[in-house]
């Protein structure tokens, strides 16, 4: 197992190297440039040249890339052009917000998706099954930004149940030790801050978790249907085992591999793809940071943010691969 993990970590090096080349070329192919976006109407050829020289954008591409890679090996992504802050420090500060939102979305997706898919499989070709399949299709099809606006309009504006933006109420004071609002409120033993943090998580968590929920429900249904027809399930029933035992031990456990695979993939995608949700709800995580950097042509933030998320995505998939051996003893990672 250790050899497998080490080998996967070594494979991360060429993957990130190739990504860095593509990313470096892509951001410089964007129309305009950081100097133009920074200066706006005050942009003149002289001032643009001055800024490009200050940040090294006037040097040959290969020189820029080598300088960039030297910094990356030290986990130094440079300084943001628009924010005038260290990119690495800003990513570390904002990443807990993205993790908190992604975990809330995944808890919602797994907590609803697996039972929904399981019950749909057990009630195949009934009204419940057809309704679950239809709902999953709608969940996959509806755009996140549209769903987010609908949720805000219904639950925040009309019903006034939940807040519309942010992670905490503006008047709420909370000492940040970890930048996870839920964790920090627990450490501070502040029930009001905890409930406020949870309320702010509900709407963006539902909006972000709807597509993974639909995918998990469909994969669970298909996997359970396949297992239900296997001989060992019929044998377990014939031996007189309780239905709950058959469902838990024989059906659900043996159908978990594809479910765990899609959960791992969706978790990585949530961590790296929460841009629209964070923008709609002004969440203040990495997604909103990268979205603003694209608009401002902030090269260091774009490159650092995407590289950071790529590392996270690969590590999440590595964890999923390792979990296979624990879920199914027949699998041995060599």
VEXVOVO-392751 format. One record per residue (C-alpha): residue number from 0; chain; x, y, z negated. Coordinates in nm, 3 decimals, always signed. Each point is the difference from the previous one (the first is absolute). Last residue first. Layout:
BEGIN
@nr = NUM&kette = A&east = X&north = Y&up = Z
...
END
This chain:
BEGIN
@nr = 333&kette = A&east = -0.006&north = -0.375&up = +0.541
@nr = 332&kette = A&east = -0.343&north = +0.121&up = -0.111
@nr = 331&kette = A&east = -0.199&north = -0.301&up = -0.111
@nr = 330&kette = A&east = -0.367&north = -0.016&up = +0.084
@nr = 329&kette = A&east = -0.192&north = -0.301&up = -0.127
@nr = 328&kette = A&east = -0.026&north = +0.169&up = -0.341
@nr = 327&kette = A&east = -0.248&north = +0.252&up = +0.150
@nr = 326&kette = A&east = -0.052&north = +0.321&up = -0.199
@nr = 325&kette = A&east = +0.346&north = +0.007&up = -0.158
@nr = 324&kette = A&east = +0.187&north = -0.071&up = +0.323
@nr = 323&kette = A&east = -0.206&north = +0.257&up = +0.189
@nr = 322&kette = A&east = +0.078&north = +0.270&up = -0.258
@nr = 321&kette = A&east = +0.353&north = +0.034&up = +0.141
@nr = 320&kette = A&east = -0.136&north = +0.092&up = +0.342
@nr = 319&kette = A&east = -0.233&north = +0.258&up = -0.154
@nr = 318&kette = A&east = +0.289&north = +0.159&up = -0.193
@nr = 317&kette = A&east = +0.198&north = +0.028&up = +0.323
@nr = 316&kette = A&east = -0.300&north = +0.166&up = +0.167
@nr = 315&kette = A&east = -0.004&north = +0.262&up = -0.275
@nr = 314&kette = A&east = +0.375&north = +0.053&up = +0.042
@nr = 313&kette = A&east = -0.037&north = +0.060&up = +0.375
@nr = 312&kette = A&east = -0.276&north = +0.258&up = -0.053
@nr = 311&kette = A&east = +0.193&north = +0.180&up = -0.275
@nr = 310&kette = A&east = +0.310&north = +0.032&up = +0.218
@nr = 309&kette = A&east = -0.212&north = +0.132&up = +0.287
@nr = 308&kette = A&east = -0.164&north = +0.250&up = -0.237
@nr = 307&kette = A&east = +0.338&north = +0.150&up = -0.093
@nr = 306&kette = A&east = +0.110&north = +0.013&up = +0.363
@nr = 305&kette = A&east = -0.323&north = +0.177&up = +0.097
@nr = 304&kette = A&east = +0.033&north = +0.254&up = -0.280
@nr = 303&kette = A&east = +0.368&north = +0.071&up = +0.055
@nr = 302&kette = A&east = -0.033&north = +0.051&up = +0.374
@nr = 301&kette = A&east = -0.312&north = +0.216&up = -0.026
@nr = 300&kette = A&east = +0.135&north = +0.198&up = -0.299
@nr = 299&kette = A&east = +0.339&north = +0.065&up = +0.165
@nr = 298&kette = A&east = -0.157&north = +0.099&up = +0.335
@nr = 297&kette = A&east = -0.249&north = +0.261&up = -0.126
@nr = 296&kette = A&east = -0.186&north = +0.057&up = +0.327
@nr = 295&kette = A&east = -0.256&north = +0.207&up = -0.199
@nr = 294&kette = A&east = -0.298&north = -0.206&up = +0.119
@nr = 293&kette = A&east = +0.191&north = -0.324&up = -0.047
@nr = 292&kette = A&east = +0.118&north = +0.115&up = -0.345
@nr = 291&kette = A&east = -0.357&north = +0.074&up = -0.108
@nr = 290&kette = A&east = -0.106&north = -0.353&up = +0.085
@nr = 289&kette = A&east = +0.310&north = -0.138&up = -0.174
@nr = 288&kette = A&east = -0.082&north = +0.180&up = -0.326
@nr = 287&kette = A&east = -0.370&north = -0.093&up = +0.017
@nr = 286&kette = A&east = +0.092&north = -0.366&up = +0.037
@nr = 285&kette = A&east = +0.265&north = +0.023&up = -0.271
@nr = 284&kette = A&east = -0.249&north = +0.102&up = -0.265
@nr = 283&kette = A&east = -0.177&north = +0.326&up = -0.076
@nr = 282&kette = A&east = -0.356&north = -0.132&up = +0.002
@nr = 281&kette = A&east = -0.158&north = +0.282&up = +0.198
@nr = 280&kette = A&east = -0.309&north = -0.225&up = +0.044
@nr = 279&kette = A&east = -0.013&north = +0.016&up = +0.381
@nr = 278&kette = A&east = +0.381&north = +0.019&up = +0.032
@nr = 277&kette = A&east = +0.061&north = -0.290&up = -0.238
@nr = 276&kette = A&east = -0.252&north = -0.212&up = +0.188
@nr = 275&kette = A&east = +0.146&north = +0.085&up = +0.340
@nr = 274&kette = A&east = +0.361&north = -0.070&up = -0.099
@nr = 273&kette = A&east = -0.061&north = -0.318&up = -0.200
@nr = 272&kette = A&east = +0.187&north = -0.207&up = +0.257
@nr = 271&kette = A&east = +0.326&north = -0.110&up = -0.159
@nr = 270&kette = A&east = -0.121&north = -0.119&up = -0.337
@nr = 269&kette = A&east = -0.327&north = -0.120&up = +0.149
@nr = 268&kette = A&east = +0.180&north = -0.183&up = +0.283
@nr = 267&kette = A&east = +0.223&north = -0.183&up = -0.245
@nr = 266&kette = A&east = -0.301&north = -0.099&up = -0.208
@nr = 265&kette = A&east = -0.185&north = -0.107&up = +0.316
@nr = 264&kette = A&east = +0.284&north = -0.232&up = +0.101
@nr = 263&kette = A&east = +0.020&north = -0.152&up = -0.347
@nr = 262&kette = A&east = -0.377&north = -0.045&up = -0.024
@nr = 261&kette = A&east = -0.002&north = -0.156&up = +0.350
@nr = 260&kette = A&east = +0.258&north = -0.258&up = -0.101
@nr = 259&kette = A&east = -0.166&north = -0.067&up = -0.336
@nr = 258&kette = A&east = -0.326&north = -0.078&up = +0.179
@nr = 257&kette = A&east = +0.174&north = -0.222&up = +0.255
@nr = 256&kette = A&east = +0.156&north = -0.200&up = -0.284
@nr = 255&kette = A&east = -0.303&north = +0.005&up = -0.236
@nr = 254&kette = A&east = -0.220&north = -0.264&up = +0.167
@nr = 253&kette = A&east = +0.138&north = -0.288&up = -0.203
@nr = 252&kette = A&east = -0.057&north = +0.190&up = -0.326
@nr = 251&kette = A&east = -0.356&north = +0.097&up = +0.090
@nr = 250&kette = A&east = -0.123&north = -0.343&up = +0.104
@nr = 249&kette = A&east = +0.162&north = -0.261&up = -0.223
@nr = 248&kette = A&east = +0.057&north = +0.157&up = -0.339
@nr = 247&kette = A&east = -0.253&north = +0.283&up = -0.018
@nr = 246&kette = A&east = -0.282&north = -0.124&up = +0.224
@nr = 245&kette = A&east = +0.029&north = -0.362&up = -0.111
@nr = 244&kette = A&east = +0.011&north = +0.103&up = -0.367
@nr = 243&kette = A&east = -0.302&north = +0.231&up = +0.039
@nr = 242&kette = A&east = -0.193&north = -0.277&up = +0.178
@nr = 241&kette = A&east = +0.061&north = -0.244&up = -0.284
@nr = 240&kette = A&east = +0.186&north = -0.315&up = +0.090
@nr = 239&kette = A&east = -0.216&north = -0.305&up = +0.077
@nr = 238&kette = A&east = +0.256&north = -0.213&up = +0.180
@nr = 237&kette = A&east = -0.194&north = +0.059&up = +0.325
@nr = 236&kette = A&east = +0.060&north = +0.375&up = -0.036
@nr = 235&kette = A&east = +0.374&north = -0.051&up = -0.031
@nr = 234&kette = A&east = -0.004&north = -0.239&up = +0.297
@nr = 233&kette = A&east = -0.186&north = +0.256&up = +0.216
@nr = 232&kette = A&east = +0.262&north = +0.261&up = -0.090
@nr = 231&kette = A&east = +0.286&north = -0.246&up = +0.065
@nr = 230&kette = A&east = -0.139&north = -0.079&up = +0.346
@nr = 229&kette = A&east = +0.013&north = +0.354&up = +0.136
@nr = 228&kette = A&east = -0.317&north = +0.176&up = +0.121
@nr = 227&kette = A&east = -0.006&north = +0.260&up = -0.277
@nr = 226&kette = A&east = +0.363&north = +0.091&up = +0.073
@nr = 225&kette = A&east = -0.075&north = +0.147&up = +0.344
@nr = 224&kette = A&east = -0.301&north = +0.194&up = -0.126
@nr = 223&kette = A&east = +0.210&north = +0.137&up = -0.285
@nr = 222&kette = A&east = +0.264&north = +0.131&up = +0.241
@nr = 221&kette = A&east = -0.252&north = +0.167&up = +0.233
@nr = 220&kette = A&east = -0.190&north = +0.166&up = -0.285
@nr = 219&kette = A&east = +0.318&north = +0.114&up = -0.173
@nr = 218&kette = A&east = +0.139&north = +0.147&up = +0.324
@nr = 217&kette = A&east = -0.326&north = +0.191&up = +0.060
@nr = 216&kette = A&east = -0.017&north = +0.131&up = -0.357
@nr = 215&kette = A&east = +0.368&north = +0.099&up = +0.002
@nr = 214&kette = A&east = -0.045&north = +0.196&up = +0.323
@nr = 213&kette = A&east = -0.309&north = +0.184&up = -0.126
@nr = 212&kette = A&east = +0.163&north = +0.082&up = -0.332
@nr = 211&kette = A&east = +0.319&north = +0.117&up = +0.174
@nr = 210&kette = A&east = -0.214&north = +0.244&up = +0.206
@nr = 209&kette = A&east = -0.196&north = +0.128&up = -0.301
@nr = 208&kette = A&east = +0.297&north = +0.046&up = -0.234
@nr = 207&kette = A&east = +0.106&north = +0.349&up = +0.108
@nr = 206&kette = A&east = -0.348&north = +0.150&up = -0.031
@nr = 205&kette = A&east = -0.076&north = -0.191&up = -0.320
@nr = 204&kette = A&east = +0.328&north = +0.107&up = -0.161
@nr = 203&kette = A&east = -0.045&north = +0.359&up = +0.119
@nr = 202&kette = A&east = -0.344&north = +0.009&up = -0.169
@nr = 201&kette = A&east = +0.091&north = -0.180&up = -0.324
@nr = 200&kette = A&east = +0.344&north = +0.139&up = -0.081
@nr = 199&kette = A&east = -0.111&north = +0.345&up = -0.121
@nr = 198&kette = A&east = -0.241&north = -0.164&up = -0.241
@nr = 197&kette = A&east = +0.279&north = -0.227&up = -0.129
@nr = 196&kette = A&east = +0.228&north = +0.298&up = -0.068
@nr = 195&kette = A&east = -0.279&north = +0.184&up = -0.186
@nr = 194&kette = A&east = -0.078&north = -0.309&up = -0.206
@nr = 193&kette = A&east = +0.365&north = -0.031&up = -0.099
@nr = 192&kette = A&east = +0.034&north = +0.374&up = -0.069
@nr = 191&kette = A&east = -0.298&north = -0.011&up = -0.235
@nr = 190&kette = A&east = +0.124&north = -0.313&up = -0.173
@nr = 189&kette = A&east = +0.339&north = +0.153&up = -0.083
@nr = 188&kette = A&east = +0.220&north = -0.256&up = -0.174
@nr = 187&kette = A&east = +0.303&north = +0.185&up = +0.146
@nr = 186&kette = A&east = +0.142&north = -0.328&up = +0.130
@nr = 185&kette = A&east = -0.344&north = -0.090&up = +0.136
@nr = 184&kette = A&east = -0.030&north = +0.340&up = +0.171
@nr = 183&kette = A&east = +0.348&north = -0.048&up = +0.150
@nr = 182&kette = A&east = -0.092&north = -0.342&up = +0.134
@nr = 181&kette = A&east = -0.320&north = +0.122&up = +0.168
@nr = 180&kette = A&east = +0.172&north = +0.312&up = +0.134
@nr = 179&kette = A&east = +0.293&north = -0.192&up = +0.146
@nr = 178&kette = A&east = +0.267&north = +0.274&up = +0.018
@nr = 177&kette = A&east = +0.210&north = -0.215&up = -0.240
@nr = 176&kette = A&east = +0.055&north = +0.232&up = -0.297
@nr = 175&kette = A&east = -0.249&north = +0.272&up = +0.088
@nr = 174&kette = A&east = -0.145&north = +0.199&up = -0.292
@nr = 173&kette = A&east = -0.366&north = +0.063&up = +0.076
@nr = 172&kette = A&east = -0.197&north = +0.324&up = +0.001
@nr = 171&kette = A&east = -0.345&north = +0.000&up = +0.160
@nr = 170&kette = A&east = -0.128&north = +0.338&up = +0.118
@nr = 169&kette = A&east = +0.069&north = -0.075&up = +0.367
@nr = 168&kette = A&east = -0.188&north = -0.333&up = -0.028
@nr = 167&kette = A&east = +0.225&north = -0.292&up = +0.083
@nr = 166&kette = A&east = +0.106&north = -0.188&up = +0.313
@nr = 165&kette = A&east = -0.118&north = +0.251&up = +0.261
@nr = 164&kette = A&east = -0.314&north = +0.035&up = +0.205
@nr = 163&kette = A&east = -0.376&north = -0.065&up = -0.003
@nr = 162&kette = A&east = -0.086&north = -0.072&up = -0.362
@nr = 161&kette = A&east = -0.268&north = -0.260&up = -0.088
@nr = 160&kette = A&east = -0.362&north = -0.004&up = -0.107
@nr = 159&kette = A&east = -0.128&north = +0.324&up = +0.150
@nr = 158&kette = A&east = -0.284&north = -0.186&up = +0.175
@nr = 157&kette = A&east = -0.013&north = +0.215&up = +0.314
@nr = 156&kette = A&east = +0.351&north = +0.151&up = +0.014
@nr = 155&kette = A&east = +0.216&north = -0.266&up = -0.164
@nr = 154&kette = A&east = -0.171&north = -0.335&up = +0.059
@nr = 153&kette = A&east = -0.171&north = +0.062&up = +0.333
@nr = 152&kette = A&east = +0.215&north = +0.263&up = +0.175
@nr = 151&kette = A&east = +0.327&north = -0.138&up = -0.136
@nr = 150&kette = A&east = -0.090&north = -0.353&up = +0.106
@nr = 149&kette = A&east = -0.097&north = +0.119&up = +0.348
@nr = 148&kette = A&east = +0.324&north = +0.198&up = +0.035
@nr = 147&kette = A&east = +0.207&north = -0.304&up = -0.100
@nr = 146&kette = A&east = -0.190&north = -0.224&up = +0.238
@nr = 145&kette = A&east = +0.081&north = +0.236&up = +0.287
@nr = 144&kette = A&east = +0.371&north = +0.020&up = -0.092
@nr = 143&kette = A&east = +0.019&north = -0.379&up = -0.034
@nr = 142&kette = A&east = -0.152&north = -0.069&up = +0.341
@nr = 141&kette = A&east = -0.287&north = -0.255&up = +0.002
@nr = 140&kette = A&east = +0.073&north = -0.311&up = +0.207
@nr = 139&kette = A&east = +0.150&north = -0.236&up = -0.258
@nr = 138&kette = A&east = -0.272&north = +0.069&up = -0.255
@nr = 137&kette = A&east = -0.274&north = -0.029&up = +0.263
@nr = 136&kette = A&east = +0.129&north = -0.342&up = +0.103
@nr = 135&kette = A&east = +0.022&north = -0.104&up = -0.364
@nr = 134&kette = A&east = -0.361&north = +0.111&up = -0.059
@nr = 133&kette = A&east = -0.119&north = -0.206&up = +0.297
@nr = 132&kette = A&east = +0.187&north = -0.310&up = -0.122
@nr = 131&kette = A&east = -0.140&north = +0.045&up = -0.353
@nr = 130&kette = A&east = -0.355&north = +0.047&up = +0.132
@nr = 129&kette = A&east = +0.021&north = -0.308&up = +0.221
@nr = 128&kette = A&east = +0.127&north = -0.208&up = -0.291
@nr = 127&kette = A&east = -0.263&north = +0.132&up = -0.240
@nr = 126&kette = A&east = -0.279&north = -0.061&up = +0.257
@nr = 125&kette = A&east = +0.110&north = -0.360&up = +0.024
@nr = 124&kette = A&east = +0.227&north = -0.162&up = +0.259
@nr = 123&kette = A&east = +0.264&north = -0.098&up = -0.257
@nr = 122&kette = A&east = -0.097&north = +0.044&up = -0.362
@nr = 121&kette = A&east = +0.319&north = -0.143&up = -0.153
@nr = 120&kette = A&east = +0.203&north = +0.192&up = +0.258
@nr = 119&kette = A&east = -0.181&north = +0.328&up = -0.078
@nr = 118&kette = A&east = +0.050&north = -0.062&up = -0.372
@nr = 117&kette = A&east = +0.375&north = -0.040&up = +0.050
@nr = 116&kette = A&east = +0.029&north = +0.303&up = +0.227
@nr = 115&kette = A&east = -0.185&north = +0.223&up = -0.247
@nr = 114&kette = A&east = +0.190&north = -0.139&up = -0.299
@nr = 113&kette = A&east = +0.334&north = +0.066&up = +0.179
@nr = 112&kette = A&east = -0.091&north = +0.346&up = +0.135
@nr = 111&kette = A&east = -0.145&north = +0.160&up = -0.315
@nr = 110&kette = A&east = +0.283&north = -0.034&up = -0.250
@nr = 109&kette = A&east = +0.261&north = -0.022&up = +0.276
@nr = 108&kette = A&east = -0.103&north = +0.325&up = +0.173
@nr = 107&kette = A&east = -0.071&north = +0.194&up = -0.322
@nr = 106&kette = A&east = +0.326&north = -0.112&up = -0.157
@nr = 105&kette = A&east = +0.175&north = +0.084&up = +0.329
@nr = 104&kette = A&east = -0.141&north = +0.355&up = +0.005
@nr = 103&kette = A&east = +0.098&north = +0.059&up = -0.363
@nr = 102&kette = A&east = +0.347&north = -0.139&up = +0.071
@nr = 101&kette = A&east = +0.036&north = +0.225&up = +0.305
@nr = 100&kette = A&east = -0.103&north = +0.312&up = -0.195
@nr = 99&kette = A&east = +0.241&north = -0.069&up = -0.284
@nr = 98&kette = A&east = +0.281&north = -0.090&up = +0.240
@nr = 97&kette = A&east = -0.055&north = +0.322&up = +0.197
@nr = 96&kette = A&east = +0.006&north = +0.210&up = -0.317
@nr = 95&kette = A&east = +0.310&north = -0.186&up = -0.122
@nr = 94&kette = A&east = +0.176&north = +0.090&up = +0.330
@nr = 93&kette = A&east = -0.026&north = +0.375&up = -0.050
@nr = 92&kette = A&east = +0.288&north = +0.058&up = -0.240
@nr = 91&kette = A&east = +0.227&north = -0.259&up = +0.162
@nr = 90&kette = A&east = -0.065&north = +0.151&up = +0.342
@nr = 89&kette = A&east = +0.069&north = +0.352&up = -0.130
@nr = 88&kette = A&east = +0.326&north = -0.110&up = -0.164
@nr = 87&kette = A&east = +0.113&north = -0.168&up = +0.322
@nr = 86&kette = A&east = -0.093&north = +0.303&up = +0.210
@nr = 85&kette = A&east = +0.189&north = +0.254&up = -0.213
@nr = 84&kette = A&east = -0.204&north = +0.318&up = +0.011
@nr = 83&kette = A&east = -0.009&north = +0.303&up = +0.232
@nr = 82&kette = A&east = -0.371&north = -0.074&up = +0.068
@nr = 81&kette = A&east = +0.018&north = +0.097&up = +0.369
@nr = 80&kette = A&east = +0.340&north = -0.140&up = +0.100
@nr = 79&kette = A&east = -0.003&north = -0.290&up = -0.245
@nr = 78&kette = A&east = +0.349&north = -0.086&up = -0.120
@nr = 77&kette = A&east = +0.197&north = -0.313&up = +0.081
@nr = 76&kette = A&east = -0.114&north = -0.361&up = +0.007
@nr = 75&kette = A&east = +0.252&north = -0.122&up = -0.257
@nr = 74&kette = A&east = -0.027&north = -0.371&up = -0.076
@nr = 73&kette = A&east = +0.381&north = -0.016&up = +0.002
@nr = 72&kette = A&east = -0.010&north = -0.211&up = +0.317
@nr = 71&kette = A&east = -0.259&north = +0.248&up = +0.128
@nr = 70&kette = A&east = +0.248&north = +0.289&up = -0.024
@nr = 69&kette = A&east = +0.257&north = -0.169&up = +0.222
@nr = 68&kette = A&east = -0.284&north = -0.095&up = +0.235
@nr = 67&kette = A&east = -0.103&north = +0.366&up = +0.044
@nr = 66&kette = A&east = +0.354&north = +0.112&up = +0.077
@nr = 65&kette = A&east = +0.030&north = -0.278&up = +0.258
@nr = 64&kette = A&east = -0.333&north = +0.102&up = +0.155
@nr = 63&kette = A&east = +0.089&north = +0.369&up = +0.020
@nr = 62&kette = A&east = +0.334&north = -0.081&up = +0.163
@nr = 61&kette = A&east = -0.171&north = -0.229&up = +0.250
@nr = 60&kette = A&east = -0.253&north = +0.269&up = +0.084
@nr = 59&kette = A&east = +0.263&north = +0.265&up = +0.073
@nr = 58&kette = A&east = +0.005&north = +0.296&up = -0.243
@nr = 57&kette = A&east = -0.247&north = +0.290&up = +0.013
@nr = 56&kette = A&east = -0.231&north = -0.169&up = -0.251
@nr = 55&kette = A&east = +0.261&north = +0.036&up = -0.274
@nr = 54&kette = A&east = -0.236&north = +0.147&up = -0.259
@nr = 53&kette = A&east = +0.157&north = +0.348&up = -0.008
@nr = 52&kette = A&east = +0.073&north = -0.011&up = +0.373
@nr = 51&kette = A&east = -0.364&north = -0.073&up = +0.084
@nr = 50&kette = A&east = -0.105&north = +0.283&up = -0.233
@nr = 49&kette = A&east = +0.228&north = +0.254&up = +0.173
@nr = 48&kette = A&east = -0.093&north = -0.120&up = +0.349
@nr = 47&kette = A&east = -0.369&north = +0.050&up = -0.082
@nr = 46&kette = A&east = +0.078&north = +0.348&up = -0.140
@nr = 45&kette = A&east = +0.184&north = +0.102&up = +0.317
@nr = 44&kette = A&east = -0.254&north = -0.147&up = +0.239
@nr = 43&kette = A&east = -0.280&north = +0.181&up = -0.184
@nr = 42&kette = A&east = -0.267&north = -0.152&up = -0.223
@nr = 41&kette = A&east = -0.184&north = +0.255&up = -0.214
@nr = 40&kette = A&east = -0.338&north = -0.129&up = +0.120
@nr = 39&kette = A&east = +0.068&north = -0.336&up = -0.165
@nr = 38&kette = A&east = +0.340&north = -0.005&up = -0.172
@nr = 37&kette = A&east = -0.027&north = -0.342&up = -0.163
@nr = 36&kette = A&east = -0.177&north = -0.174&up = +0.288
@nr = 35&kette = A&east = +0.248&north = +0.140&up = +0.253
@nr = 34&kette = A&east = +0.298&north = -0.096&up = -0.217
@nr = 33&kette = A&east = -0.139&north = -0.347&up = -0.067
@nr = 32&kette = A&east = -0.039&north = -0.076&up = +0.371
@nr = 31&kette = A&east = -0.235&north = +0.039&up = +0.292
@nr = 30&kette = A&east = -0.144&north = -0.308&up = +0.164
@nr = 29&kette = A&east = +0.091&north = -0.328&up = -0.171
@nr = 28&kette = A&east = +0.287&north = -0.184&up = +0.169
@nr = 27&kette = A&east = +0.227&north = +0.074&up = -0.296
@nr = 26&kette = A&east = -0.232&north = -0.194&up = -0.230
@nr = 25&kette = A&east = -0.002&north = -0.297&up = +0.239
@nr = 24&kette = A&east = +0.376&north = -0.029&up = +0.050
@nr = 23&kette = A&east = +0.076&north = -0.014&up = -0.374
@nr = 22&kette = A&east = -0.292&north = -0.236&up = -0.060
@nr = 21&kette = A&east = +0.113&north = -0.242&up = +0.270
@nr = 20&kette = A&east = +0.358&north = +0.001&up = -0.130
@nr = 19&kette = A&east = -0.106&north = -0.029&up = -0.367
@nr = 18&kette = A&east = -0.236&north = -0.286&up = +0.083
@nr = 17&kette = A&east = +0.281&north = -0.198&up = +0.162
@nr = 16&kette = A&east = +0.219&north = +0.047&up = -0.309
@nr = 15&kette = A&east = -0.293&north = -0.079&up = -0.229
@nr = 14&kette = A&east = -0.055&north = -0.334&up = +0.170
@nr = 13&kette = A&east = +0.374&north = -0.071&up = +0.024
@nr = 12&kette = A&east = +0.036&north = +0.047&up = -0.382
@nr = 11&kette = A&east = -0.325&north = -0.170&up = -0.110
@nr = 10&kette = A&east = +0.132&north = -0.333&up = +0.127
@nr = 9&kette = A&east = +0.240&north = +0.010&up = -0.296
@nr = 8&kette = A&east = -0.296&north = +0.027&up = -0.237
@nr = 7&kette = A&east = -0.164&north = -0.300&up = +0.165
@nr = 6&kette = A&east = +0.317&north = -0.204&up = -0.039
@nr = 5&kette = A&east = +0.030&north = +0.098&up = -0.367
@nr = 4&kette = A&east = -0.361&north = -0.101&up = -0.064
@nr = 3&kette = A&east = +0.047&north = -0.337&up = +0.174
@nr = 2&kette = A&east = +0.325&north = -0.069&up = -0.184
@nr = 1&kette = A&east = -0.175&north = +0.074&up = -0.330
@nr = 0&kette = A&east = -0.280&north = -0.244&up = +0.088
END
